[in-house]
Amino acid sequence: MDIDAYVATHRGDWQRLEELLRRSGGRWSRRDGAEVDELVMLYQRVATHLSVVRSASPDPALVARLSTLVARARAAVTGSQTPAWKDVARFFTVVYPAALYRSARWWTAVGVLFCLVGLAVGWWVADNPQVQATIAAPEEIRQLVERDFEEYYSSAPAGSFAAKVATNNAWVSALALALGVLILPVVWILWQNALNVGIAGGLMAAGGKADLFFGLILPHGLLELTCVFVAAGAGLRLGWSWIDPGPRSRSRALAEEGQAAGALAVGLAVTLFVSGVLEAFVTPSGLPTWARIGIGASIWISFLTYVVVLGGRAVRGGELGDVGVVGGSGGAETAPSAG
């Protein structure tokens, strides 16, 4: 897109909106009639312009100007600050799913590679007694297979166990996000986790307990590991934005991807809490294996549907999944009617 031509075409709308805001001092009432309707129309139009410019222009000054203009117009139209609950609702229905959707290729690729490595390691361990002997003594392996692995999930009261698990997983995810700009630490974290899962699965399979392994891992692991994949994928994307920023400057690319990673960090903390509850209350429960896996799979599928439906809609509407725009102008907004 020719951004200069776009600016020339729409500059008149921007100037007119600035004039209306300046004339009113940002204060409007319904008795202002036609000018209120014009203000609402221009607010909607310029919000759409902002969405287009943010996705196509590397000019931070232009983006900042339009962001400020849209924010001023929004305040003038609504006449009040957005309630905090609306900010929270917008985060979980627009910002967070958009951030997930925009980074989906990265975390899907991470997930596929992680599973392939884990399965390969598990197969190798299960099929080679010599490898098993290098991991632990036979008595230790027998204790793991017959008792320790299963008892781990009921080793503490469910409430405290859920909090402990959620905190640990949030820490791993935060590390993957924070260290993403360096790339290699994230690869190391993923390798270590895939190795641990593969070794545990291989030892359980060698002891004839593969069904128990998957019956205990899948109810919570589908969502839990997906969160780890999301964090790692976003971290790697952040690092790659430094190597290949595209049409943006490196500083702008890092800022935009960093703010999107911030949205993911907040959202993943909540999602990981859900997986922690599953691990504490569903995984060790007395329900049949098919029921426990079914509950975990249903919640996991609901999460993926949330990403595809709400995230896809938000991204198509111009949302960037930017945590800095909660309650602000993160894309093409829909203004309220002036009535």
Backbone torsions as a table, in degrees:
resi	resn	phi	psi	omega
1	MET	NA	139.2	176.2
2	ASP	-82.6	101.4	-174.0
3	ILE	-67.2	-32.5	178.6
4	ASP	-64.3	-42.0	177.8
5	ALA	-65.9	-37.4	179.8
6	TYR	-64.2	-43.7	178.3
7	VAL	-62.1	-45.3	-179.4
8	ALA	-61.5	-36.8	-178.1
9	THR	-69.0	-37.6	-171.1
10	HIS	-108.6	2.1	-178.1
11	ARG	-58.7	-35.8	-179.1
12	GLY	-60.2	-40.7	177.9
13	ASP	-64.2	-40.0	-178.6
14	TRP	-66.2	-42.9	-179.5
15	GLN	-66.2	-39.0	179.4
16	ARG	-65.8	-40.6	178.2
17	LEU	-64.5	-41.8	176.9
18	GLU	-60.9	-38.7	-179.6
19	GLU	-65.3	-44.2	179.4
20	LEU	-63.2	-41.1	179.5
21	LEU	-67.2	-39.9	-179.7
22	ARG	-66.9	-39.5	-178.3
23	ARG	-64.4	-38.1	-175.7
24	SER	-90.1	-13.8	-172.6
25	GLY	66.6	21.7	179.5
26	GLY	82.3	6.6	-178.7
27	ARG	-115.8	124.1	-178.3
28	TRP	-133.1	152.8	171.6
29	SER	-133.6	166.7	-174.9
30	ARG	-67.9	-20.2	-179.3
31	ARG	-72.7	-7.6	178.4
32	ASP	-74.5	-6.2	168.3
33	GLY	56.7	-117.2	-171.8
34	ALA	-60.3	-35.9	-178.1
35	GLU	-70.8	-30.6	175.1
36	VAL	-65.3	-44.4	177.6
37	ASP	-60.7	-40.3	178.9
38	GLU	-65.8	-39.3	179.1
39	LEU	-61.4	-45.4	-180.0
40	VAL	-62.6	-44.3	-179.7
41	MET	-61.3	-44.7	-179.2
42	LEU	-69.4	-35.3	177.0
43	TYR	-59.4	-47.9	179.0
44	GLN	-62.5	-42.2	-177.1
45	ARG	-66.7	-44.8	-177.1
46	VAL	-71.3	-31.2	174.9
47	ALA	-61.5	-39.3	176.2
48	THR	-66.3	-40.9	176.5
49	HIS	-58.7	-41.7	179.1
50	LEU	-59.8	-42.9	179.1
51	SER	-60.0	-43.9	-179.3
52	VAL	-65.5	-45.6	-176.7
53	VAL	-65.7	-40.2	-179.2
54	ARG	-63.4	-32.3	-178.3
55	SER	-86.6	-16.2	-173.0
56	ALA	-120.8	-18.1	-173.0
57	SER	-110.0	134.4	175.0
58	PRO	-88.0	10.1	-175.1
59	ASP	-90.4	101.4	-177.7
60	PRO	-65.1	-28.3	-179.8
61	ALA	-65.8	-41.7	178.8
62	LEU	-66.3	-43.4	178.5
63	VAL	-61.8	-42.5	-179.9
64	ALA	-64.2	-40.9	-179.7
65	ARG	-62.0	-48.5	-178.6
66	LEU	-68.5	-37.2	177.7
67	SER	-60.1	-44.9	179.2
68	THR	-64.2	-41.9	-179.3
69	LEU	-63.9	-44.6	179.2
70	VAL	-65.4	-40.8	179.5
71	ALA	-63.6	-41.8	177.6
72	ARG	-64.1	-42.4	-179.9
73	ALA	-66.2	-39.0	179.2
74	ARG	-62.7	-42.6	178.4
75	ALA	-63.9	-38.6	179.6
76	ALA	-67.6	-39.5	-177.8
77	VAL	-71.6	-45.6	-177.2
78	THR	-78.6	-30.2	178.4
79	GLY	77.2	2.1	-179.9
80	SER	-160.2	166.2	177.0
81	GLN	-73.5	147.9	177.0
82	THR	-66.3	129.6	177.7
83	PRO	-57.7	150.8	-176.8
84	ALA	-59.4	-36.5	-178.0
85	TRP	-65.2	-30.1	177.2
86	LYS	-70.9	-36.1	176.0
87	ASP	-62.0	-43.8	179.2
88	VAL	-64.3	-44.1	179.3
89	ALA	-62.2	-41.4	179.8
90	ARG	-65.9	-36.4	179.6
91	PHE	-60.6	-47.5	-174.5
92	PHE	-83.6	-12.8	177.3
93	THR	-106.5	-14.3	-176.8
94	VAL	-129.3	-61.3	-169.7
95	VAL	-67.2	-54.5	-177.2
96	TYR	-63.1	-49.6	178.3
97	PRO	-63.2	-31.7	177.4
98	ALA	-66.6	-41.9	178.0
99	ALA	-62.8	-40.4	176.7
100	LEU	-63.2	-44.2	-176.4
101	TYR	-66.5	-42.6	-177.2
102	ARG	-66.0	-28.7	-179.2
103	SER	-101.8	11.5	-172.4
104	ALA	-59.9	-38.7	-179.4
105	ARG	-62.3	-35.5	-179.1
106	TRP	-70.5	-49.5	-175.4
107	TRP	-77.5	-22.3	173.0
108	THR	-68.1	-43.9	177.8
109	ALA	-62.5	-42.5	177.5
110	VAL	-59.9	-44.4	-178.6
111	GLY	-63.2	-43.0	179.8
112	VAL	-62.9	-47.0	-179.9
113	LEU	-64.4	-40.6	179.2
114	PHE	-59.9	-47.5	-178.5
115	CYS	-65.2	-39.5	178.5
116	LEU	-63.5	-43.7	178.8
117	VAL	-65.0	-45.7	-179.9
118	GLY	-60.4	-43.7	178.7
119	LEU	-65.7	-40.6	-179.9
120	ALA	-64.1	-44.1	179.0
121	VAL	-64.9	-43.2	179.7
122	GLY	-61.8	-43.0	178.1
123	TRP	-62.4	-43.3	-178.7
124	TRP	-63.1	-45.0	180.0
125	VAL	-66.1	-45.7	-176.8
126	ALA	-64.4	-30.4	-173.6
127	ASP	-94.1	-1.3	-175.3
128	ASN	-133.2	99.4	177.0
129	PRO	-57.4	-31.7	179.0
130	GLN	-63.7	-38.8	177.9
131	VAL	-66.4	-42.5	178.5
132	GLN	-58.8	-38.6	-178.8
133	ALA	-65.8	-28.2	178.3
134	THR	-79.4	-16.1	-177.8
135	ILE	-83.8	-44.8	-178.5
136	ALA	-163.6	165.6	177.1
137	ALA	-68.5	153.1	-179.5
138	PRO	-54.6	-39.0	-179.8
139	GLU	-65.1	-39.3	178.8
140	GLU	-67.0	-40.8	178.3
141	ILE	-64.7	-42.3	179.7
142	ARG	-62.2	-40.2	179.2
143	GLN	-66.2	-39.9	177.5
144	LEU	-61.5	-48.6	-175.4
145	VAL	-68.2	-43.4	-172.2
146	GLU	-87.7	-20.4	-175.0
147	ARG	-141.1	-55.0	-167.5
148	ASP	-62.5	-42.2	-175.4
149	PHE	-61.9	-45.9	-178.7
150	GLU	-71.6	-40.3	-176.4
151	GLU	-70.3	-21.5	179.8
152	TYR	-54.7	-39.6	-174.2
153	TYR	-75.5	-9.4	175.5
154	SER	-124.9	26.2	-175.0
155	SER	-78.3	-10.0	-179.6
156	ALA	-147.8	161.1	175.3
157	PRO	-53.2	142.0	-170.7
158	ALA	-55.9	-42.1	-177.5
159	GLY	-63.1	-48.5	-179.6
160	SER	-69.5	-33.6	178.2
161	PHE	-64.9	-41.3	178.5
162	ALA	-61.5	-43.3	179.8
163	ALA	-64.7	-41.5	179.6
164	LYS	-63.5	-45.2	-178.9
165	VAL	-65.4	-45.5	-179.2
166	ALA	-62.1	-40.8	179.8
167	THR	-64.8	-44.4	-179.7
168	ASN	-63.2	-45.3	-178.5
169	ASN	-68.9	-35.1	176.0
170	ALA	-64.2	-36.4	178.8
171	TRP	-66.0	-43.9	178.3
172	VAL	-62.1	-43.1	-179.7
173	SER	-66.4	-41.4	178.8
174	ALA	-62.6	-40.3	177.1
175	LEU	-61.3	-43.7	-179.5
176	ALA	-62.9	-38.3	178.4
177	LEU	-70.6	-47.1	-175.2
178	ALA	-67.7	-36.3	-176.7
179	LEU	-90.7	1.4	-176.7
180	GLY	-58.8	-34.3	-178.3
181	VAL	-61.8	-21.3	178.2
182	LEU	-93.4	-11.7	175.0
183	ILE	65.7	-60.7	-173.4
184	LEU	-60.1	-39.9	177.2
185	PRO	-60.4	-33.8	178.7
186	VAL	-67.7	-42.2	177.5
187	VAL	-60.1	-40.2	179.8
188	TRP	-65.3	-44.4	178.4
189	ILE	-59.8	-44.0	179.6
190	LEU	-64.1	-43.0	-179.2
191	TRP	-62.2	-45.2	-179.3
192	GLN	-62.3	-42.3	-179.9
193	ASN	-69.4	-40.6	177.8
194	ALA	-64.9	-38.9	178.4
195	LEU	-63.1	-45.4	-179.2
196	ASN	-63.8	-44.3	178.8
197	VAL	-64.0	-43.1	-179.4
198	GLY	-64.4	-42.8	179.9
199	ILE	-63.7	-47.2	179.9
200	ALA	-60.9	-44.7	179.1
201	GLY	-64.4	-39.7	179.7
202	GLY	-65.0	-42.1	178.8
203	LEU	-66.0	-41.2	178.5
204	MET	-65.3	-41.0	179.1
205	ALA	-64.9	-41.6	179.3
206	ALA	-62.9	-28.6	179.3
207	GLY	-91.4	10.5	178.9
208	GLY	75.3	21.4	-177.6
209	LYS	-119.2	32.0	179.1
210	ALA	-61.8	-37.7	179.9
211	ASP	-64.0	-38.8	177.5
212	LEU	-66.4	-41.5	179.4
213	PHE	-57.2	-53.8	-178.4
214	PHE	-69.5	-31.5	177.6
215	GLY	-66.3	-26.8	178.9
216	LEU	-94.7	-28.5	-177.2
217	ILE	-82.2	-44.0	-169.7
218	LEU	-67.3	-38.0	-176.5
219	PRO	-54.4	-41.6	178.6
220	HIS	-105.9	-25.8	-172.1
221	GLY	-68.2	-29.9	178.9
222	LEU	-57.3	-48.7	-179.6
223	LEU	-77.7	-40.5	-177.4
224	GLU	-61.8	-49.6	-179.2
225	LEU	-68.0	-33.2	176.2
226	THR	-60.9	-38.9	176.8
227	CYS	-62.8	-41.3	177.2
228	VAL	-63.4	-41.0	178.5
229	PHE	-63.0	-41.8	179.6
230	VAL	-61.2	-47.2	-178.8
231	ALA	-62.8	-44.7	-179.5
232	ALA	-66.6	-42.3	179.4
233	GLY	-62.4	-42.6	178.7
234	ALA	-66.5	-38.1	177.5
235	GLY	-63.5	-43.6	178.5
236	LEU	-66.5	-36.8	177.8
237	ARG	-64.8	-38.8	176.9
238	LEU	-61.4	-45.1	178.4
239	GLY	-63.6	-39.8	-178.8
240	TRP	-68.9	-28.4	178.9
241	SER	-64.6	-23.8	175.5
242	TRP	-76.8	-37.8	179.8
243	ILE	-74.3	-45.4	-177.5
244	ASP	-131.9	85.1	-176.7
245	PRO	-76.3	-7.1	-177.9
246	GLY	72.7	-141.3	-178.0
247	PRO	-75.9	-6.0	-178.9
248	ARG	-88.9	161.1	169.9
249	SER	-71.9	159.1	179.9
250	ARG	-62.4	-40.3	-179.4
251	SER	-65.3	-39.9	179.2
252	ARG	-69.3	-41.0	179.0
253	ALA	-60.8	-44.7	178.8
254	LEU	-64.4	-39.3	-179.9
255	ALA	-64.4	-46.4	-177.9
256	GLU	-66.3	-47.0	-179.4
257	GLU	-69.9	-31.4	177.0
258	GLY	-66.7	-39.1	177.9
259	GLN	-69.1	-36.8	175.4
260	ALA	-65.1	-39.3	176.6
261	ALA	-64.2	-33.2	176.3
262	GLY	-64.0	-40.8	176.3
263	ALA	-61.8	-41.4	179.5
264	LEU	-65.9	-38.9	-179.9
265	ALA	-60.3	-43.3	179.5
266	VAL	-67.0	-47.9	-177.7
267	GLY	-66.2	-38.6	-179.4
268	LEU	-65.9	-29.8	177.9
269	ALA	-60.4	-38.8	178.7
270	VAL	-72.9	-43.8	-178.9
271	THR	-63.6	-39.3	178.6
272	LEU	-68.6	-29.2	174.7
273	PHE	-63.1	-39.7	177.7
274	VAL	-62.8	-44.3	179.2
275	SER	-65.9	-33.4	176.6
276	GLY	-64.9	-38.9	176.8
277	VAL	-64.2	-41.9	177.2
278	LEU	-60.2	-44.0	-177.2
279	GLU	-67.3	-31.2	-177.4
280	ALA	-85.7	-35.3	-171.9
281	PHE	-109.9	-29.1	-176.7
282	VAL	-97.3	-49.1	-176.9
283	THR	-53.9	-48.2	-177.8
284	PRO	-89.9	7.2	-175.2
285	SER	-70.8	169.1	179.6
286	GLY	-85.1	9.1	178.7
287	LEU	-66.7	153.9	174.4
288	PRO	-59.5	153.2	-177.9
289	THR	-55.7	-43.3	-178.5
290	TRP	-62.1	-33.6	179.8
291	ALA	-72.2	-41.9	179.9
292	ARG	-64.3	-44.7	177.9
293	ILE	-65.9	-37.7	179.4
294	GLY	-62.4	-41.0	177.8
295	ILE	-63.2	-48.8	179.7
296	GLY	-61.8	-42.5	-179.3
297	ALA	-66.5	-37.4	179.6
298	SER	-63.6	-43.3	179.8
299	ILE	-68.6	-38.3	178.1
300	TRP	-63.9	-45.1	178.7
301	ILE	-64.3	-37.5	176.6
302	SER	-62.0	-39.6	178.1
303	PHE	-63.8	-46.0	179.2
304	LEU	-63.6	-38.3	177.1
305	THR	-64.1	-40.7	176.2
306	TYR	-57.1	-44.1	179.8
307	VAL	-64.9	-47.9	-174.9
308	VAL	-68.6	-45.9	-174.3
309	VAL	-76.5	-61.5	-177.3
310	LEU	-71.4	-40.9	179.5
311	GLY	-65.7	-44.5	178.6
312	GLY	-61.4	-42.2	179.6
313	ARG	-63.7	-42.6	-178.6
314	ALA	-65.4	-43.1	-179.2
315	VAL	-66.3	-41.1	177.6
316	ARG	-64.2	-24.8	177.1
317	GLY	-85.5	1.7	176.3
318	GLY	101.1	2.5	-179.9
319	GLU	-72.9	138.6	-179.4
320	LEU	-102.8	-0.2	-177.2
321	GLY	68.0	37.8	-173.5
322	ASP	-97.5	115.1	-177.3
323	VAL	-63.5	-19.9	-179.1
324	GLY	-74.5	-7.0	-176.0
325	VAL	-110.9	12.3	176.3
326	VAL	-60.3	125.6	-178.1
327	GLY	77.0	2.7	-179.3
328	GLY	-115.9	-135.2	-173.7
329	SER	-121.7	69.5	-174.0
330	GLY	-78.8	2.4	-179.7
331	GLY	173.0	-154.5	179.3
332	ALA	-75.3	106.0	-175.9
333	GLU	-90.3	160.0	174.9
334	THR	-108.9	114.2	-177.1
335	ALA	-80.4	151.9	177.0
336	PRO	-71.7	153.9	-179.5
337	SER	-73.2	146.6	179.2
338	ALA	-79.5	-13.1	177.4
339	GLY	74.0	NA	NA
